[in-house]
Amino acid sequence: RKEADKLLLSGENPRGTFLVRPAEHNPHGYSLSVKDWEDGRGYHVKHYKIKPLDNGGFYIATNQTFPNLPALVLSYTSKYCIICFRD
């Protein structure tokens, strides 16, 4: 999480830049970290849990599930830069 913050808050990354990383506490899950901006707070990073489904799919919100991780990521990438890394 700290490394994601450091990478995303780098000056050259615009708002909306995000990365997908292995979850800290769920061996089958991931985290989505997104650079954002708010007045009074400035640039910061928001973190979302990507949870696995029993059938092999993934979700962030239970009302929208995806058959695999690439499908989930593609649904959130219409205009954003993606940085992905693994252990």
Buried (B, 14 or more C-beta within 10 A) or exposed (E): EEEBBEBBBEEEBEEBBBBBBBBEEEEEBBBBBBBBEEEEEEBEBEBBBBBBEEEEBBBBEEEEBBEEBEEBBEEBEEEBEEBEEEE
